[in-house]
Amino acid sequence: MESKNTVIEIRKLVKTFPMGNREFTALNGINLIFAAGEFSGLVGPSGSGKTTLLNIIGTLDSPTEGEALVLGDSVGKLSQRNAAHLRNLKIGFIFQTFNLLPVYSAMENVEFPLLLQKMSAENRKKAVMDALDWVGLADKAKSRPAQMSGGECQRVAIARAIVKKPVIVLADEPTANLDAENSHHILKTMVKLNRELGTTFLFATHDEKVIGYLSRIIKLADGKVVDDMLVTVN
């Protein structure tokens, strides 16, 4: 039963893809519920269904069967326009690659999601500087990606994901291209944002560094949930 603090509910979710003359089942009967403010991860080897599930939750894909409810909306029933509206207002994305626009400064990259919202230039600037401050990069506001390290670029990507203060942040292997020091710095930043803003974080990862920060670990194998456990994090 969905409770009032449930942000994501997955019911008997199946996702298949055509593969030659047959179908590949990426997700096979997934049932999951995520409450507001969780810091959770989908863990498993490549091909286990992690990214597929993350994409459906992020309204970038639709179920073949079953249902994915995100903030009360059934993903499979949303029009493209309404799905985009939900993403723009309520969901932040962090990817393995930074996906920053090279010709724009850090400030302009972080501002980009806000241009889709009705917000004054003054309020946009404040929101952007707040987001850069959260990730410790206020002094890099005018720097372009080529002038920053990989770790700094990923922190800009985090700032871009959280600048609109989304309800949910989806992170797909966010530390895969970073060294250990930068990975831990970024993960601590995400934990801080989770605690201070109450944002729900959901990762797709097989990185042990990320797994060490999760308070809930959901193991996937061959498109099925094989374990779902709460973890005490120091």
C-alpha positions in Angstrom: 0.0 0.0 0.0 1.4 3.4 -1.0 1.8 5.7 2.0 1.8 9.5 1.9 5.6 9.7 2.1 6.1 7.2 -0.8 7.8 8.9 -3.7 8.4 5.8 -6.0 6.4 2.6 -6.2 7.2 -0.2 -8.6 4.5 -2.9 -9.1 5.2 -6.1 -11.0 7.4 -4.2 -13.5 8.5 -5.9 -16.7 10.6 -4.4 -19.4 11.5 -6.2 -22.6 13.5 -5.2 -25.6 13.5 -6.7 -29.1 16.7 -8.6 -29.9 16.8 -10.0 -33.4 13.9 -12.5 -33.6 13.4 -12.7 -29.9 12.9 -10.5 -26.9 15.4 -9.7 -24.1 13.8 -9.3 -20.6 15.7 -6.5 -18.8 13.3 -6.4 -15.9 11.2 -9.3 -14.7 8.5 -8.7 -12.1 10.1 -5.9 -10.0 8.3 -4.8 -6.8 9.8 -1.9 -4.9 8.8 1.1 -2.7 10.9 4.1 -1.9 10.1 6.6 0.8 10.9 10.3 0.8 14.5 11.0 1.9 16.0 7.6 1.2 19.6 7.2 0.2 19.4 3.9 -1.8 21.2 2.0 -4.5 20.4 -0.5 -7.2 23.5 -2.8 -7.1 24.4 -5.5 -9.5 26.7 -6.5 -12.5 26.4 -4.9 -15.9 23.2 -6.2 -17.6 21.3 -6.8 -14.3 18.7 -4.1 -15.1 19.9 -1.2 -12.9 20.0 1.5 -15.6 16.8 0.3 -17.2 14.9 0.6 -13.9 16.5 4.0 -13.3 15.4 5.2 -16.8 11.8 4.1 -16.2 11.7 5.9 -12.8 13.2 9.0 -14.5 10.4 8.8 -17.1 13.0 8.3 -19.9 11.4 5.0 -20.7 8.2 3.1 -20.1 7.3 -0.3 -18.7 6.3 -3.2 -21.0 4.1 -4.6 -18.2 3.3 -3.6 -14.6 3.5 0.0 -13.3 6.0 2.5 -12.1 4.4 5.3 -9.9 6.6 8.3 -9.5 5.3 11.0 -7.2 1.8 9.6 -7.8 2.0 9.6 -11.6 2.0 6.3 -13.5 5.0 6.6 -15.9 3.5 4.4 -18.6 0.4 6.6 -18.8 2.2 10.0 -19.0 2.2 11.9 -22.3 5.7 13.0 -23.5 4.9 16.5 -22.5 3.8 15.6 -18.9 6.8 13.2 -18.5 9.1 16.1 -19.5 7.2 18.4 -17.1 7.7 15.9 -14.2 11.5 15.6 -15.0 12.0 19.3 -15.3 10.3 20.1 -12.0 10.8 17.1 -9.7 13.7 14.9 -10.9 17.4 15.6 -11.0 19.9 13.4 -13.0 23.6 12.7 -12.5 25.3 10.5 -15.1 28.6 8.8 -15.4 29.7 11.4 -17.9 29.3 15.0 -16.8 27.4 16.2 -19.9 28.4 19.8 -19.3 28.2 22.2 -22.2 31.9 23.1 -22.9 31.3 26.7 -24.1 29.4 27.6 -20.9 30.7 28.5 -17.5 29.9 26.4 -14.4 27.3 29.0 -13.5 25.6 28.8 -16.9 25.6 25.0 -16.9 23.9 24.9 -13.5 21.4 27.6 -14.6 20.3 25.6 -17.6 17.5 23.6 -15.9 16.1 26.8 -14.4 15.6 28.3 -17.9 12.7 25.9 -18.4 11.0 27.3 -15.3 9.2 30.6 -14.7 11.8 32.3 -12.5 13.3 35.8 -12.5 16.9 36.3 -13.5 17.7 37.4 -9.9 16.1 34.3 -8.4 17.9 32.1 -10.9 21.3 33.6 -10.0 20.7 33.1 -6.3 19.6 29.5 -6.8 22.6 28.8 -9.0 25.1 30.3 -6.5 23.4 28.4 -3.6 23.8 25.1 -5.6 27.5 25.8 -6.4 28.1 26.7 -2.8 26.5 23.4 -1.6 29.1 21.5 -3.7 32.0 23.8 -2.7 32.5 25.5 -6.1 31.2 29.0 -5.7 34.7 30.3 -6.6 34.5 28.4 -9.9 31.3 30.0 -11.1 32.9 31.6 -14.1 35.2 28.7 -15.0 34.4 26.5 -18.1 34.6 22.7 -17.9 38.1 22.6 -19.6 39.4 24.8 -16.8 38.2 22.4 -14.1 39.3 18.9 -12.9 37.1 15.8 -13.5 36.0 15.9 -9.9 35.0 19.6 -10.1 33.1 18.9 -13.3 31.1 16.1 -11.6 30.4 18.5 -8.7 29.1 21.0 -11.2 26.9 18.2 -12.6 25.6 17.6 -9.1 24.9 21.3 -8.6 22.9 21.3 -11.9 20.9 18.2 -10.7 19.9 19.8 -7.4 19.6 23.5 -8.4 15.8 23.2 -8.8 15.7 21.3 -5.4 14.1 18.2 -6.9 12.2 15.6 -4.9 14.3 12.8 -6.4 17.8 12.6 -7.7 18.8 9.6 -9.9 22.5 8.9 -10.2 23.8 6.4 -12.7 27.4 5.3 -11.9 28.2 8.9 -10.9 31.8 8.1 -9.7 32.8 5.7 -12.4 35.3 8.2 -14.0 36.7 9.6 -10.8 39.6 8.7 -8.5 39.0 7.6 -4.9 39.5 11.0 -3.3 37.1 12.8 -5.7 34.6 9.9 -5.4 34.5 10.2 -1.6 34.2 14.0 -1.7 31.3 13.8 -4.1 29.5 11.1 -2.1 29.9 13.1 1.1 28.4 16.1 -0.8 25.4 13.9 -1.8 24.9 12.7 1.7 24.9 16.3 3.0 22.3 17.3 0.4 20.2 14.3 1.3 20.2 15.2 4.9 19.8 19.0 4.5 17.3 19.1 1.7 15.5 15.7 2.3 16.1 14.8 -1.3 15.6 11.1 -2.2 18.7 9.7 -3.9 18.7 6.5 -5.9 21.9 5.2 -7.4 22.6 2.6 -10.0 26.1 1.3 -9.3 28.5 -1.5 -8.8 31.2 0.7 -7.3 32.1 -0.4 -3.8 32.9 3.2 -2.8 29.3 4.2 -3.5 27.8 1.1 -1.9 29.6 2.1 1.3 27.5 5.2 1.7 24.1 3.7 0.9 21.5 3.2 3.7 19.6 0.7 1.6 21.1 -1.7 -0.9 18.9 -3.4 -3.5 20.7 -6.2 -5.4 19.5 -7.0 -8.9 20.5 -10.0 -11.0 19.0 -11.0 -14.4 16.3 -8.3 -14.1 15.1 -9.5 -10.6 15.5 -8.2 -7.1 17.5 -10.9 -5.3 18.1 -8.9 -2.0 16.9 -5.7 -0.4 18.5 -4.7 2.8 18.8 -1.7 5.1 22.3 -0.8 6.2 23.6 1.2 9.2 25.9 3.9 7.9 28.4 5.6 10.2 
